[in-house]
Amino acid sequence: NSFLENIILIENLFNSLYAPFKKQQEQARAEFAKNIEKYENRVKCTSNVSSFVELIFSGQTHLSSFQTWLDKVEKQCQTQNVKIKHNSGAKVKKIERAFYK
């Protein structure tokens, strides 16, 4: 039980630290993401893989096509003068990190 209690304590700490910024986030969403609710309410992607390892492997096999898509998004942002702070690229978590959350 102490593990779950610690998770709740961490979440509560996170919520208390970021509560002052909630208003800023809401204002930014209202200004820059007017249609976000439409996308948040869409059906989420699912996968029919039979195991976690198969999911990781599937992600690795599609890295190059995902990177191509990211490159197109980055180019579009540049043409529209949208600044990108950092583009980490297409990556798959190492299997050890995948169990972090």
Backbone as a ProteinNet text record, in pm:
[ID]
protein_1_A
[PRIMARY]
NSFLENIILIENLFNSLYAPFKKQQEQARAEFAKNIEKYENRVKCTSNVSSFVELIFSGQTHLSSFQTWLDKVEKQCQTQNVKIKHNSGAKVKKIERAFYK
[TERTIARY]
80.4	0	84.4	205	286.4	324.9	339.7	371	257.7	134.7	19.9	2.9	26.6	18.6	122.1	243	346.3	307.6	246.5	200.2	98.9	6	-95.4	-29.5	68	138.9	213.6	277.2	349.1	251.9	140.2	40.5	-14.6	-42.1	-91	12.7	139.7	246.6	254.3	250.2	251.5	135.3	16.1	-101.9	-86.4	-30.4	-15.4	91.3	198.5	303.7	257.5	171.7	131	-6.3	-72.8	-203.9	-198.5	-94.8	-90.1	-80.1	-36.8	-19.5	-141.2	-240.4	-358.3	-429.8	-443.7	-510.8	-435.2	-301.9	-221	-243	-249.4	-271.1	-407.6	-508.7	-642.5	-645.7	-576.7	-571.7	-497.4	-388.3	-311.3	-393.3	-465.5	-551.7	-659.4	-717.5	-822.8	-768	-642.3	-583.3	-525.9	-454.6	-379.3	-440.3	-532.9	-587.7	-739.8	-800.1	-945.4	-1024.5	-970.9	-1042.9	-994.1	-918.3	-856.6	-959.7	-1070.5	-1171.3	-1222.5	-1232.8	-1277.5	-1183.2	-1052.9	-953.9	-945.5	-962.7	-957.7	-1073.8	-1185.1	-1302.8	-1306.1	-1208.9	-1204.1	-1164	-1196.2	-1157.5	-1005.5	-950.4	-805.7	-756.7	-633.4	-571.7	-553.9	-575.3	-552.4	-465.7	-416.8	-332	-382	-373.2	-418.1	-302.3	-192.2	-78.4	-109.6	-39.9	-70.5	20.4	127.4	216.8	283.4	341.2	412.4	534.5	604	723.5	684.4	573.2	526	493.4	439.8	410.8	539.9	641.4	771.1	831.1	827.8	883.5	810	679.3	600.7	638.1	658.3	699.1	833.6	926.8	1059.9	1056	967.5	962.9	905.3	835.6	774.7	846.7	964.3	1037.8	1066.7	1110.9	1150.1	1029.4	915.3	797.2	748.2	761.5	722.5	817.3	948.5	1045.1	1017.3	978.8	942.9	826.1	727.1	610.2	651.6	737.9	785.2	860.1	940.3	1013.7	917.8	808.7	708.7	641.1	610	548.7	644.3	771.6	870.4	885.1	887.9	900.1	777.9	660	536.4	539.5	588.4	599.3	695.1	805	900.9	839.6	763.3	702.4	598.4	539.8	438.9	497.2	629.9	699.9	659	631.2	602.2	734.5	774	902.8	889.9	986.3	992.3	1110.7	1084	1191.3	1291.2	1239.8	1327.9	1251.5	1313.1	1254.6	1342.4	1293.7	1374.3	1375.3	1287.9	1286.4	1204.8	1202.9	1127.3	1214.3	1163.8	1238.5	1142.3	1194.6	1118.9	1191.6	1116.5	1179.7	1251.1	1363	1427.7	1332.6	1333	1234.7	1241.2	1362	1372.5	1295.8	1303.2	1234	1083.2	1042.6	901.8	821	885.3	814.9	818.1	874.5	885.1	749.1	652.7	517.7	420
-121.4	0	127.4	119.6	240.7	289.4	197	237.2	322.5	276.5	352.1	483.8	481.9	606.1	707.2	659.5	748.8	804.9	723.3	770.6	882.9	865.2	968	1094.2	1078.2	1194.1	1270.3	1197.4	1261.4	1335.7	1272.6	1339.1	1464.1	1455.8	1572.5	1684.6	1647.7	1747.5	1812.3	1732.2	1783.6	1880.2	1839.7	1925.6	2057.9	2053	2176.1	2267.6	2207.6	2288.9	2357.9	2290.8	2343.8	2409.8	2410	2475.6	2623.2	2698.6	2839.5	2860.2	2759.1	2772.2	2725.4	2670.9	2617.6	2725.3	2843.4	2953.9	2990.8	2993.9	3022.8	2917.8	2792.6	2685.3	2700.9	2730.9	2749.3	2866.1	2975	3090.6	3056.4	2983.1	2943.8	2851.6	2758.5	2670.5	2751.8	2847.6	2929.4	3009.8	3053	3134.8	3051.6	2944.5	2871.7	2738.1	2686.9	2553.6	2556.1	2642.9	2661.5	2534.4	2447.5	2326.5	2200.6	2215.2	2098.1	1998.8	2048.2	1957.8	1860.7	1908.1	1822.7	1703.1	1728	1621	1533.2	1593.2	1514.8	1416.8	1449.4	1363.4	1256.7	1257.7	1156.2	1021.1	917.4	782.8	772.2	716.1	702.8	580.3	589.1	476.7	359.6	243.3	122	26.9	-75.1	-173	-312.4	-399.9	-537.6	-633.3	-581.9	-668.9	-757.8	-870.4	-966.8	-954.3	-873.2	-859.3	-722.8	-688.8	-562.4	-561.4	-673.3	-684.2	-662.7	-719	-699.4	-551.9	-484.8	-341.8	-261.5	-290.3	-223.1	-250.8	-376.3	-412.5	-340.3	-333.5	-263	-116	-56.2	84.1	105.2	13.4	25.8	10.2	-73.1	-94.9	25	112.8	228.9	360.1	352.3	474.1	563	505.6	589.2	662.2	596.1	665.2	772.5	748.5	849.6	968.9	942	1051.2	1133.8	1068.5	1140.1	1233.6	1184.6	1266.8	1384.3	1357.4	1465.5	1572.2	1529	1624.1	1713.7	1655.9	1734.8	1836.2	1793.2	1883.8	1997.7	1964.7	2066.9	2166.9	2117.9	2205.8	2297.5	2242	2322	2429.8	2394.7	2492.6	2605.1	2568.9	2670.7	2764.8	2710.1	2795.9	2889	2850.4	2934.5	3012.1	3015.1	3086.6	3042.5	2912.9	2855.5	2805.4	2861.9	2825.5	2693.9	2608.6	2481.3	2488.4	2468.6	2478.7	2365.6	2243.6	2128.1	2015.4	1953.5	1837.8	1718.1	1630.2	1515.8	1403.9	1413.5	1311.9	1190.8	1095.7	972	873.9	831.6	738.1	639.2	526.9	428.5	413.6	409.7	391.2	257	255.9	128.1	49.5	-79.4	-161.5	-140.5	-112.3	-88.5	36.1	141.6	268	254	162.8	148.7	108.1	47.8	4.6	108.5	226.3	333	377.8	392.4	435.9	324.2
0	0	0	56.6	63	-76.8	-171.8	-308.4	-364.6	-351.8	-402.4	-327.9	-198.5	-121.2	-170.4	-202.1	-254.7	-391.3	-474.5	-605.9	-586.9	-494.4	-467.8	-412.3	-322.7	-267.8	-377.5	-468.2	-578.9	-669.2	-700.1	-785	-716.9	-589.7	-516.3	-514.1	-497.7	-500.1	-637.5	-741.1	-877.7	-899	-858.6	-875.2	-800.3	-679.6	-602.4	-662.8	-719.9	-780.2	-908.8	-983.3	-1112.9	-1111.9	-999.5	-990.1	-1030.7	-992.5	-1031.9	-1183.7	-1256.1	-1400.7	-1480.3	-1410.9	-1478.4	-1558	-1501.9	-1570.7	-1698.9	-1690.9	-1808.7	-1917.1	-1875.9	-1972.1	-2038.8	-1961	-2016.9	-2114.7	-2080.7	-2170.6	-2299.7	-2287.6	-2406.3	-2495.5	-2435.6	-2514.9	-2586.4	-2516.8	-2578.1	-2695.4	-2683.9	-2789.6	-2904	-2871.8	-2973.7	-3013.7	-2936.5	-2965.6	-2954.5	-3033.4	-3024.7	-3054.1	-3139.9	-3179.9	-3110.8	-3004.4	-2942.3	-2888	-2840.2	-2783.7	-2889.2	-3012.2	-3121.8	-3135.9	-3123	-3138.1	-3013.2	-2897.4	-2774.1	-2763.6	-2827.5	-2820.9	-2929.7	-3019.5	-3125	-3067.8	-3142	-3101.6	-3102.7	-2999.1	-2986.5	-3064.6	-3109.3	-3180.1	-3084.6	-3135.9	-3057.3	-3139.3	-3075.5	-3142.6	-3109.1	-3206.1	-3185	-3158.8	-3108.8	-3080.8	-2961.4	-2958	-2852.2	-2730.5	-2741.5	-2627.8	-2630.5	-2517.9	-2506.8	-2597.9	-2605.7	-2690.5	-2837	-2877.8	-3015.3	-3041.5	-2942.5	-2956.2	-2974.3	-2893.1	-2905.7	-3043.2	-3086.4	-3216.2	-3329	-3320.6	-3422.8	-3428.1	-3312.5	-3309.3	-3375	-3352	-3410.7	-3561.8	-3612.6	-3757	-3831.4	-3763.3	-3828.2	-3797.9	-3738.2	-3702.2	-3822	-3933.5	-4047.3	-4106.4	-4115.2	-4170	-4072.8	-3942.9	-3845.5	-3852.3	-3869.8	-3881.3	-4006.9	-4115.8	-4238.6	-4212.1	-4139.2	-4105.9	-4017.6	-3918.6	-3831.5	-3910.8	-4006.7	-4090.6	-4168.9	-4218.4	-4291.2	-4198.3	-4077	-3979.3	-3946.1	-3924.9	-3892.4	-4007.7	-4130.1	-4246.8	-4257.2	-4233.9	-4237.5	-4129.6	-4012.3	-3904.2	-3944	-4007.3	-4050.2	-4153.2	-4247.6	-4350.6	-4290.8	-4177.6	-4112.6	-3994.9	-3985.5	-3878.2	-3738.1	-3723.6	-3592.3	-3536.8	-3423.3	-3364.4	-3287.4	-3308.8	-3237.4	-3142.7	-3015.9	-2917	-2933.9	-2952.5	-2966.5	-3034.9	-3132.6	-3198.7	-3167.1	-3084.1	-3041.5	-3144.7	-3243.7	-3348.2	-3310.3	-3402.5	-3381.8	-3303.8	-3190.7	-3107.1	-3042.7	-3004.3	-2927.7	-2794.5	-2687.8	-2556.3	-2551.9	-2481.4	-2455.5	-2366.2	-2379.6	-2309.6	-2158.1	-2104.6	-1960.5	-1920.4	-2003.2	-1974.8	-1994.9	-2079.7	-2111	-1987.5	-1890.4	-1770.3	-1660.1	-1691.6	-1591.8	-1543.4	-1634.9	-1595.5	-1612.2
[MASK]
+++++++++++++++++++++++++++++++++++++++++++++++++++++++++++++++++++++++++++++++++++++++++++++++++++++

